[in-house]
Amino acid sequence: MLQHTRENSLKRNVVGWVKNTARGTVEGSLQGKCDSVDSMKRWLQTTGSPKSRIDRCEFSDERSIDALDYVDFTIVREDMTAPRKAGGATGKASQAKKGPTHTTSKHTTRK
């Protein structure tokens, strides 16, 4: 299911990561131009992966960034940790009106 999220992110030139959580939700971090991130957020809120059921979709920590922290969109597996940002910190962040954006998203899915 997460492969669809990755494919849709790459179509929109959005980078970051996504993973399933033990709570049955999907968590991730998105970065890209505002319009690309907005488009991806709409897809996560309304469509999602074919087998997912979207009960709720929340975005938090939205802010403008000067440069992208990721170069690709990664699916994080249970036995992996989230990709590290430049400087070693894992990232959650957000969206702004200009420049690259970084946003986190969560939505509940049916497994």
C-alpha positions in Angstrom: 0.0 0.0 0.0 2.8 2.4 0.8 4.2 1.9 -2.7 1.2 3.9 -4.1 2.1 6.7 -1.7 5.7 6.6 -2.9 4.6 6.6 -6.6 2.3 9.5 -6.1 4.9 11.5 -4.2 7.5 11.0 -7.0 4.9 12.1 -9.6 4.6 15.3 -7.8 8.3 15.8 -7.2 7.8 15.4 -3.4 10.6 13.7 -1.3 10.6 12.4 2.2 9.5 9.2 3.9 6.4 7.2 5.0 5.8 4.2 7.3 3.0 2.2 8.8 2.7 2.5 12.6 1.7 -0.1 15.2 -1.4 2.0 15.8 -2.7 1.2 12.3 -1.8 4.7 11.0 0.6 6.0 8.4 3.2 8.6 9.4 5.6 10.4 7.2 7.5 13.5 6.2 7.0 15.4 2.9 9.2 18.0 1.2 8.8 19.9 -2.0 7.4 23.1 -3.6 4.2 24.3 -1.9 1.9 23.4 -4.8 3.4 19.9 -5.0 3.1 19.4 -1.2 -0.5 20.7 -1.3 -1.3 18.3 -4.1 0.1 15.4 -2.2 -1.7 16.4 1.0 -5.0 16.4 -1.0 -4.2 13.0 -2.4 -3.5 11.7 1.2 -6.8 13.3 2.5 -9.1 12.1 -0.3 -7.6 9.2 -2.2 -4.7 7.4 -0.5 -3.6 3.9 -1.4 -6.2 1.6 -3.1 -6.7 -0.6 0.0 -6.6 2.2 2.6 -9.5 3.6 4.5 -8.9 7.2 5.4 -10.6 8.0 8.7 -8.6 11.1 9.4 -5.7 12.9 7.9 -3.6 15.4 10.0 -0.8 17.6 9.0 1.5 19.2 11.6 4.7 21.1 12.1 4.3 22.9 8.7 7.0 25.4 7.9 9.2 26.8 5.2 12.7 25.4 4.7 15.6 26.7 2.7 16.7 23.4 1.2 15.4 19.9 0.9 16.6 17.4 3.5 15.9 14.3 1.4 16.7 13.3 -2.2 14.1 10.6 -2.7 10.9 9.2 -1.2 11.5 6.2 1.0 9.2 3.6 2.5 10.4 2.9 6.0 9.8 -0.7 7.1 9.0 -1.8 10.7 12.6 -2.8 11.3 14.0 0.5 10.1 14.0 4.0 11.6 13.0 7.1 9.6 15.6 8.5 7.3 17.9 11.0 8.9 17.9 14.6 7.8 21.1 16.5 7.2 22.8 17.1 10.5 21.5 13.8 11.9 18.1 14.7 13.3 14.9 12.9 12.1 12.5 15.3 10.7 8.9 16.5 11.0 8.1 19.9 9.6 5.9 21.8 7.2 4.6 24.1 4.7 4.8 27.8 3.7 3.9 30.1 0.9 7.3 30.2 -0.9 10.2 27.9 -1.6 10.6 24.3 -0.7 8.4 22.9 2.0 8.5 20.2 4.5 5.4 18.7 6.0 4.4 15.7 8.1 1.3 13.8 7.5 -0.6 11.0 9.3 -3.7 9.2 8.2 -5.4 6.1 9.5 -5.5 3.1 7.2 -7.1 -0.3 7.2 -4.6 -3.1 7.1 
